[in-house]
Amino acid sequence: GYAIAVAAIDWYIVLAPGAPGIATYQVGDWPAPFGITLVADGLSAFMLTMVAILGIASLVFSTRHLPGGEGRSYYFPLFHFLALGVTGAFLTGDLFNLFVWFEVMLMASYVFVAYSGGPQHTRAAFWYVSLNLLASAIFLLGVGGVYATTGTLNMADLAQRLAEPAAYGLDPVPVVGLLGLLLSVFAIKAGLVPFQFWIPTAYRAAPPQITALLAGATKKVGIYAIIRLSFTVFAGAEVAVNLPLPLVDVAIAGDSPLPFVGAALFLMAGASILLGGIGAVGRDSLEGVFAYSSIGQVGFIAIPVAIAATAAGLRKFAIIAALVYALNHTLAKGLLFLAVGTVKSATGTSRFADLGGLASRSPPLAIAVFVGSLALVGIPPLSGFFGKFLVFDAAARAGAGPVLVLLLVGSLLTIAYATRMWNRSFWGARTPVVEAATVDSIQVAVLVVLAVAIVAVGVGFEPVYEFAEAAAEAALDTEGYVDAVDPQDASELIDSSGGEH
């Protein structure tokens, strides 16, 4: 049902000939900005499609990979609760409800991180909850600051007021600081350095099919929020920004908050690519490699977002690059974390020391993991090739030599840890554990379907690019967003009702 609903949004709102491109729903028929507004456009539809694909795969996988005991009774309600939070975050049209949907998503993920109940799971859950409670407090502080500064939390209304501050008696300068506050929260959700330290423990603790969702879908909520707020909402604010960067002897300057966002994202994304790649090379288990790889890969998504923020002429192209890479990351990393679950349920371990010869034990499993690994590396004709090519192309068009070098180093690290993972666990002689393993055919079938999707996205890339282009245009079309939501002034509302209220 969820997938059908998302497909209907994709087709009737975004992709069909003559589709409106955006649709809004005012909950309770309250006009914006006084009621709750839900907005579906190209950007939210693209994100929802990723969640639908990976959500179905994880759900089918869950029917074959669930620990026994009491946890079974609340697993599936929590799974849907997590999907609900992610969906609400992509569709909400105001900042406070973005906070609410973040919390819905996090409440489910807290339980999943502690799901297995062992000491290490409880410790991982403690750190995960502590960090996210702090992030939630900062988020609420930022939301309160935005409301105190602008008098509204509806995103369309906010964009309208920031574009014409004089008409509303606003001072847009504090908005840069508040955007920085919100950016730090979204960076925590996305797992960007220096907020990445929760990822390895949380990803190891949660069931693999939930880790696939956390890496493939919930991380994208942070990326989505950065794109939506930076480009749809805050881009129109006229604020002089002049940030000297002492190490490279240049200044980030402009007349909107976006150069500030770009500078912060460049630093966080660059550090993520290096730390994640180096960390993954040194891990001794499958989930250890993939957890650190997730830190590095999200840096590849954030780099083009940073380019979009700092190079106005490349804005649309760079956002397309980020979205295509995000889609590849969702498919490939979802597949690889589900593969961890398959290997662990078959052998009882994911440590390289206990594995070997998996390729001869289960060729379909090996082929699926091989395809997922090659997609991360960026080999044609897979989805990862186009994602990586577009990211490199955006950096080259921006003339960012140091960024190109950084991306190249990150790509070499990806090759290193993917090769090492493959050689240690799938190649070589079978260990006794692998020899005695019984691989679940349904789990492998899910992996094969995801591998086919990775190939299909690469081979039939043109419609995917067009969808990503529609999403990027939606992110940048502030005027269309405001017109669709049509926020009212309180005085207009009183006049239209004849002064009765």
Buried (B, 14 or more C-beta within 10 A) or exposed (E): EBBEEBBEBBEBBBBEEEBBBBBBEBEEEEBBBBBBBBBBBBBBBBBBBBBBBBBBBBBBBBEBBBEEEEBEEEBEEBBEBBBBBBBBBBBBBBBBBBBBBBBBBBBBBBBBBBBBEEEEBEEBBBBBBEBBEEBBEBBBBBBEBBBEBBBBBBBBBBBBBBBEBEEBEBEBEBBBBBBBBBBBBBBBBBBBBEBBEBBBBBBBBBBBBBBBBBBBBBBBBBBBBBBBBBBBBBBBBEBEBEBEEEEEEEBBEBEBBBBBBBBBBBBBBBBBBBBBBBBBBEBEBBBBBBBBBBBBBBBBBBBBBBBBBBBEEBBBBBBBBBBBBBBBBBBBBBBBBBBBBBBBBBBEBBBBEBBBBBBBBBEBBBBBBBBBBBBBBBBEBBBBBBBBBBBBBBBEBBEBEEBBEBBEBBBEBBBBBBBBBBEBBBBBEBBEBBEEBEBBEEBBBBBBBBBEBBBBBBEEBEEBBEBBBBBBBBBBBBEBBBEBBBBBEEEEEEEEEEEEE
